[in-house]
């Protein structure tokens, strides 16, 4: 009997192999896309965090300079706001719940030289406190203002002069003061900074960049009364 030998050669993929290859490709593509979005979101979050950190640095450096150079002048007879909107009770608030205003320096006639105040600009150019709802509204800009010579300067996002273009806000701020006229005063600043709503940045990312700051500044060890 004669035996025939057949040689069988195969090219291409079977259906099972093709399905496996497609599955692996889809998994790798999905992982690549997810990694890309993760890196992209982290990069955006880092950039936004740097923006808040820079604002915090500007505020603390300016406050430290004024407190050390000019000192804190507490005078129960002189109020930041004659209308009583801030309701500051100097000696009690500064030691207990904290105050949203801080008097700096003293003029030759015994008046406060300048004020720091937490609030928002009014349409008329004045300043008023932020309500609790406004503090938590990422569309409302609440900042730290310096009042000097009847002019208001916003220290938050200071390089953006237009109030409507501000990108950072303060959601909470308190000053606590220790010491007296005969001892070096120290002021502790507690504040929370957050991004404002803007195009292209989802609210979840805005909330994720919130920063809490607490720092203490001291007057010079000697004071001229």
C-alpha positions as CSV (number, residue, x, y, z in Angstrom):
1,X,0.0,0.0,0.0
2,X,1.2,3.4,-0.9
3,X,1.0,6.1,1.8
4,X,0.5,9.7,0.8
5,X,2.1,12.4,2.9
6,X,0.3,15.8,3.0
7,X,2.0,18.9,4.3
8,X,-0.5,21.3,5.9
9,X,0.6,25.0,6.2
10,X,-1.6,27.6,7.9
11,X,-1.5,31.4,7.6
12,X,-3.4,34.2,9.3
13,X,-5.4,34.0,12.6
14,X,-8.2,31.9,13.8
15,X,-11.3,33.7,15.1
16,X,-10.3,32.9,18.7
17,X,-6.9,34.3,18.2
18,X,-8.2,37.4,16.6
19,X,-10.7,38.0,19.4
20,X,-7.9,37.6,22.0
21,X,-5.7,40.1,20.1
22,X,-8.5,42.6,19.8
23,X,-9.3,42.3,23.5
24,X,-5.6,42.9,24.5
25,X,-5.4,45.9,22.2
26,X,-8.6,47.4,23.7
27,X,-7.3,46.9,27.2
28,X,-4.0,48.5,26.4
29,X,-5.7,51.4,24.6
30,X,-8.0,52.0,27.5
31,X,-5.2,51.9,30.0
32,X,-3.2,54.3,27.9
33,X,-6.1,56.7,27.7
34,X,-6.8,56.5,31.5
35,X,-3.1,57.1,32.3
36,X,-3.1,60.1,30.0
37,X,-6.2,61.6,31.6
38,X,-4.8,60.9,35.1
39,X,-1.5,62.6,34.3
40,X,-3.4,65.5,32.6
41,X,-5.7,66.0,35.6
42,X,-2.8,65.8,38.1
43,X,-0.9,68.4,36.1
44,X,-3.9,70.7,36.1
45,X,-4.4,70.2,39.8
46,X,-0.7,71.0,40.5
47,X,-0.9,74.2,38.4
48,X,-4.0,75.3,40.3
49,X,-2.5,74.5,43.6
50,X,0.6,76.6,42.8
51,X,-1.7,79.5,42.0
52,X,-3.3,79.2,45.5
53,X,0.1,78.8,47.1
54,X,1.4,81.9,45.4
55,X,-1.6,83.9,46.7
56,X,-1.0,82.6,50.3
57,X,2.6,83.5,50.1
58,X,1.8,87.1,48.9
59,X,-0.7,87.6,51.8
60,X,1.5,86.2,54.5
61,X,4.6,88.1,53.4
62,X,2.8,91.4,53.3
63,X,1.1,90.8,56.7
64,X,4.4,89.8,58.3
65,X,6.1,92.9,57.0
66,X,3.4,95.3,58.3
67,X,3.0,93.6,61.7
68,X,6.8,93.6,62.3
69,X,7.4,97.1,61.0
70,X,4.4,99.0,62.3
71,X,2.9,96.8,65.0
72,X,-0.8,96.1,65.9
73,X,-2.8,99.0,67.3
74,X,-5.9,97.9,69.2
75,X,-8.2,100.8,70.2
76,X,-11.7,100.0,71.4
77,X,-12.8,103.5,70.6
78,X,-11.9,103.3,66.9
79,X,-13.8,100.9,64.6
80,X,-13.0,99.8,61.1
81,X,-16.6,100.2,60.1
82,X,-18.8,102.9,61.7
83,X,-21.9,101.2,60.5
84,X,-21.0,98.1,62.6
85,X,-21.2,95.6,59.8
86,X,-18.2,93.7,61.0
87,X,-19.3,94.0,64.7
88,X,-15.7,93.7,65.9
89,X,-15.2,93.6,69.7
90,X,-11.5,93.9,69.8
91,X,-10.4,92.5,73.1
92,X,-13.0,89.6,73.1
93,X,-12.9,88.6,69.4
94,X,-9.2,88.6,69.0
95,X,-8.8,86.2,71.9
96,X,-11.8,84.0,71.4
97,X,-13.6,83.6,68.1
98,X,-11.2,85.8,66.1
99,X,-11.9,88.9,64.1
100,X,-12.1,89.6,60.3
101,X,-10.3,92.9,60.7
102,X,-6.8,93.8,61.9
103,X,-5.6,97.4,62.7
104,X,-2.0,98.1,61.8
105,X,0.2,101.0,63.0
106,X,-0.7,104.3,64.7
107,X,-0.7,107.8,63.2
108,X,0.7,110.9,65.0
109,X,-2.8,111.8,66.2
110,X,-3.4,108.4,67.7
111,X,-5.5,106.9,64.9
112,X,-5.1,103.5,63.2
113,X,-2.8,103.9,60.2
114,X,-4.2,101.1,58.1
115,X,-6.6,98.2,58.3
116,X,-6.7,94.7,57.0
117,X,-10.3,93.4,56.4
118,X,-11.9,90.3,55.1
119,X,-14.8,91.0,52.8
120,X,-16.0,91.8,49.3
121,X,-16.1,94.9,47.1
122,X,-19.4,96.7,46.6
123,X,-20.6,98.1,43.4
124,X,-20.0,101.6,44.8
125,X,-16.3,100.8,45.5
126,X,-16.7,100.2,49.2
127,X,-16.2,97.1,51.2
128,X,-18.7,94.9,53.1
129,X,-18.5,91.5,54.9
130,X,-19.2,88.3,53.1
131,X,-22.2,86.4,54.3
132,X,-21.8,82.7,55.2
133,X,-23.5,81.8,51.9
134,X,-21.2,84.0,49.9
135,X,-18.1,82.6,51.6
136,X,-19.0,79.1,50.3
137,X,-20.2,80.3,46.8
138,X,-17.3,79.7,44.3
139,X,-18.9,82.4,42.1
140,X,-18.5,85.2,44.7
141,X,-15.1,86.7,45.4
142,X,-14.3,87.3,49.0
143,X,-10.8,88.6,49.7
144,X,-8.4,90.2,52.1
145,X,-8.3,94.0,51.6
146,X,-5.8,96.6,52.9
147,X,-7.5,99.9,53.6
148,X,-5.0,102.8,53.5
149,X,-5.7,106.5,52.9
150,X,-9.4,105.6,52.2
151,X,-8.3,103.2,49.3
152,X,-8.9,99.5,49.2
153,X,-6.3,97.1,47.9
154,X,-7.1,93.4,47.4
155,X,-4.2,91.1,48.4
156,X,-5.9,88.0,47.0
157,X,-4.7,87.3,43.5
158,X,-3.1,90.7,43.7
159,X,-1.6,90.6,40.2
160,X,-5.1,90.7,38.7
161,X,-6.3,94.2,39.3
162,X,-9.8,93.6,38.0
163,X,-12.1,92.2,40.7
164,X,-14.1,90.2,38.1
165,X,-10.9,88.4,36.8
166,X,-9.9,87.1,40.3
167,X,-9.3,83.4,40.3
168,X,-8.7,82.8,44.0
169,X,-11.0,83.5,46.9
170,X,-10.9,83.2,50.7
171,X,-13.7,81.1,52.2
172,X,-12.8,81.8,55.8
173,X,-10.4,84.2,57.6
174,X,-9.8,85.0,61.3
175,X,-7.2,87.1,63.2
176,X,-6.2,86.1,66.7
177,X,-4.1,88.5,68.8
178,X,-2.1,87.9,72.0
179,X,0.0,90.3,74.0
180,X,-0.7,93.9,75.1
181,X,0.8,97.4,75.0
182,X,3.7,96.4,77.2
183,X,4.5,93.0,75.7
184,X,5.2,92.0,72.1
185,X,2.0,91.2,70.4
186,X,1.5,88.2,68.1
187,X,-1.2,87.8,65.5
188,X,-2.2,84.3,64.3
189,X,-3.9,84.2,60.9
190,X,-6.2,81.4,60.0
191,X,-7.6,81.3,56.5
192,X,-8.9,78.9,53.8
193,X,-8.2,79.6,50.1
194,X,-10.1,78.2,47.2
195,X,-10.3,78.6,43.5
196,X,-13.2,80.4,42.0
197,X,-15.3,78.9,39.2
198,X,-13.9,79.3,35.8
199,X,-14.4,78.0,32.3
200,X,-12.7,74.6,31.6
201,X,-12.3,73.7,35.3
202,X,-14.9,71.3,36.8
203,X,-16.3,72.2,40.3
204,X,-14.9,68.9,41.6
205,X,-11.3,70.1,40.7
206,X,-12.0,73.5,42.1
207,X,-13.0,72.0,45.5
208,X,-10.0,69.6,45.4
209,X,-7.5,72.5,45.5
210,X,-8.7,74.0,48.7
211,X,-5.8,75.1,51.0
212,X,-5.9,75.9,54.7
213,X,-3.3,78.2,56.1
214,X,-2.3,79.0,59.7
215,X,0.7,81.2,60.6
216,X,1.8,83.5,63.3
217,X,3.5,86.9,63.0
218,X,5.2,88.9,65.8
219,X,5.8,92.6,66.4
220,X,9.3,93.8,66.9
221,X,10.6,93.0,70.4
222,X,10.6,96.8,71.2
223,X,7.8,99.2,70.5
224,X,7.6,103.0,70.7
225,X,4.5,104.1,72.6
